[in-house]
Amino acid sequence: MPTVAANGIEIGYDVVGAGPPMVLLHGAGSAARVNWAAQVPLFSRGFRLYLPDARGHAATRWDVRQGFSNQLLTDDLEAFADALGLETFHLVGFSMGAMTALTFAVRHPERLRTMVLAGIAIEREPRVSVARHLMDPDRIEREDPAWAAELAALHDPVQGAGAWRRLLPAVAADVARQPLLGPRELRRVEPPTLVACGDRDPFVPVDHAWGLRRQLPDGRLLVLPDCHHEVMSCRPGLFNEACAGFYRSTEPTARRRARPIGYRPHEHPAGTDTAWLEQAPAEPAAEAAGPASTGAPGARDGSGTA
């Protein structure tokens, strides 16, 4: 996995595909290659995908005892894009990554061509209460040892033994204290934005997602049925199809937004041709009934929390 020096750390990332740049941000406790595994095969046909690991996660070494916040993650995203020469780009974020994306969009709306936000809301609750419960390391080891083993396997090789036990509470603490975005800030988010949520998401009630969409100048709403938090892996066929439609409908706007800072006319035809989007896979029949129950609603969705 390559790394790039950005904002004082070495950010590990994957890159795949060819075309206009797209950055995909993962949720808390996870990694981009994990959260977006069901999207990479399709999206990489039309975009050059950059999948960075957030600080303290997977391949991006950071001791969260030195600090962890949404503001740091947003600074990291800006420095990452600068280091790779991404003047304007498409941005996709899930949960913690979606809040990073939204905060970046408030700071630098001119740098984004489009944005997709999955599993995020701007209200403090119920995100804080759910995060504190689901991201309690003692509860995880007691009630879900398989997930504890997954977290250790994902983070410990780079972060050190037991680092995930410090990481998750640090994320939950940041959810409780991060500044809330209000109408004035959200009106700055100019790029077309798709807000996605599951109808059973314990972190993001549907009315909260709808409220966020209403406050964005060019917002759209996607509610996926029988889904908890991780909508892109719960119903990947439906999610991918909706994103394909979103990118088709926003292509002219995305091309215009690419030009002011650094339009690349030689980019892959996804900038001018969306034929690849017609190949979005249909929803597999096995998913029609929704995911199997894992006990408490969204219990394993804590791998990517707001």
N, C-alpha and C positions, 0 to 999 in steps of 0.2 A: 504494500500500500504506500503510495507517495505521501510526502508531507510537505507543508509549506509554512514558512515562518510568517506569523501574523499576530499582531497585538501581544508580542512578548512570549508566545508559545508556539509549539510546532503542531499544526493541525493536520491530523491524518484524514485522508479523504480517498474516495474512489472516483474514477471518471470513466464514463462509458458513452458511446454513441457519437453522433456528429450532427451539427446543426446549430441553431440559436442556443445560447447557454441557458441552462435551467439549474438552479440550486435547490436541493431537497433537504430539509431539516427534520431531524427525528425527534421523538418524544423522550421524556426523562427515563433514564435507566436502560435505554436501548441504543441502537446505532442506526445510521441511515440505511445501510445495506440490509438490515433486518426489517425495519418499519416499511421500507418501500420495495421490498422484494417482489411483490405482485405487480408493481407499476413499471419497474425498470425495463422488462422486455418490450413493452409497448412504447413507453415514452422515449426510449433510446433510438427508436426508428426515426424520430423527427427532431430530437433535441440532443445536444451534448450535455449529459447529466453530470453534475458535480454533487457528490454525496459526502459532506464533511461530518466527522464525529465531533460533537460538542465537547468543550473542555471538561475533563474529569470522566469522560465516557470512552470506552473501547480504546481506540488508538491515539487519542489526544490526551497526553499526560498532563494532569493537573491535580494538585492536592486541594480538595474543596475546603480544607481548614484555612486556606489562604484567601478564601472568599469565593462566593458563587452567587450570581444574580442575573436577572434578565438583562440588565444594562451591560454587564460583562459579555454576555452571549451576543447581544446586538453589536457591541464594539467588535467582537470576534468576526461576525458575519461581514461587517464593513471592511475590516482589514483583510479577510479572506478574499473577498471579491476584488479588492484593490491589488492584492498580491498576484492574483491570476489574470489581471487585466480585464475583468468583467465590468465594463462601463455601464451597460444596461443588461438586464437578464430577467427571465421568468423565475418566480420564487414560489416554492411549495413548502408548507410547514405543517407538521402534526403536533398538536398539544403543546408541550414546552417549545418545540420548534415553531409552532404557529404563532405563539406569543412573541417569539423573537422576530419572526417575519413581520408581524403586524407593527411592532415597535420600529423596526427598520423602515417600513413603509411610511410611517408617520415622519420619521427623520428625513428620508430621502425618497419621496414618491417619484421623483424624476428618473430614478435609476431602475425602476421596475416596469417591465412590459405587461405582465399579468401577475396575479397572485392567487393561490389556492390555500385556504386555511381550513384544516380539518381538526375537529375536537377542541375548540377553544371558545371562550366567552370572556367578556370584559368585566363581569361581576365577580366579586370576591368569593361569594358562596354560590353553590355548594363546593366550589373547587377546593377551598382550603380544608374543609372538613373531610372530604373524600380523600384528598392527598395525604392528610395526616394519618388516616386509618390505613390506606392501602400501602403507604410507603414506610411503614413501621417495620424495621428489619427483624425485630423479635417476633412479630406476628407472622411475617413471611416464613421465617425458619420453622416456626411452630406449625403453621397451617398449610404451607405450600413449599415444602423442601425442594421440590423439583424446580420451582422458579428460582429459589435461592441458589441452586446449583447452576442454573442458566446464567444468572447474574454474575456469579463468580467466574464462570468460564468466559464470559464476554469481557469483563473489566479487569480481572485480577492479573492477566499476563502483562499488561502495561502499567496499570495503576497500582499494583501491589496487593498482596493478600488482604482480603476483607475490606477493600476500598469501597465496594458497593454499599456496605453498611453505613459508611459516612456520607456517601453520595445522595442516597434517597432522602434522608432527613434534611439535608442541605437544600434540596430542590423544594421539598414541602415548606420549609421555612421561607424560601424566597416567594413562593406563591402567596404566603400570608402578608408579605411586606412590600411586594413590588408595586410601584405606582400604577394606579388605574388610569386607563385612557378614557377621556370624555369626548363629548360631541365635537368640541373645537379641534382636538387632535385628529379624530377620525375623519373629519371633513377634508383633511389634507391628503387622505389616501386616494389618489386619483386613478391608479390603474384598475382595470376590470378585475374584480375579486369574486371568487366562488367560495362561499362559506358552507362547509359540509359538517354534518353531525349525524349521529345515530339516534333513532327515536327512543332508545333505552340507555343513553349515555348518562352515567351517574354524575359526571363532571359538568356536562353542558346540557341543561334542559333545552328542549326545542325552542321555547319562547326566547331563551337567551341568545341562541344562534340567530333567530329571526330578528331580534333587536339589534344585534351587531350588523347584520346585513342591511337593515333599514338606515343605519347611520353612515354607511359608506356611499360615496357619490355614485359608484357603478358596481353595486353589490348584487349578487345572485345567491340563492339559497338552495342547498341540496340536503334533503332529509332521507336517510337510508333506513328501510324498514328492518325490524328485528336485529338491530345492531346496538352494541354497547359503545365503547370508546374508540376502538381501533377500526374505524369504518373502512379504511382502505384494504385491510386484510380480512375483515369480517365478510364484506360483500365486494370482492375485488372486481368482478365483472361489471356490476352496476356502477361502482365508483369510476372505473376506467372509462366506461361508456359516457358517463356524465362529463368527465374531464375532456374527453375527445370532443364532445359537443361544445363545451366551453371554449376550447382552443380554436375550433372551427369558427365559432361566432365572433370571437375577439381577434381573429387574425389581422384584419385591416388596422384595428387600433394598436395592436402589438407592433406592427411594422412601423406605424407612425411614431410610436413611443421609442422605438429603437434608434431612430435617426438623430434626435437632437444631440446626444452625447457621442455616439460612435456607431452608427449603422454600418453593418458589414454586408454589402450586396452580394458577396461571394459565398455567403453561408449556405448550408444545406437547404434544399427546396422547402423544408418545413416553414421557412420564412415567407414563402410565396405559394406553397402548394400543400394542401392538407390531405392528400390522398391516403397517406399512411393512417390517418385517423379513422378512415372507414374500416380499418381492420381491427378495431377494438373488439376483444373477445366478448361473446355473449355470456350472460350470467350462467355458471354451471348449474345443472339441475340439482346437484347435491346440496347447493347452498340455498335452495328455495325456502327451506324450513328454518334457515338461520343457524347460527353456531350452536354447538352442543353446550349444555349448561356446565359451568365450572363452580357452581355453588353460589356465593353472593354475586349479584349482578355486577359485571365489570371487574371482578376480583383480579383477573390476570391482566386487565387493561391498565393496571398500575405501571406496566412497563413503559408507558408513555403518558404521563400525566401533564395537565396544564401547569 
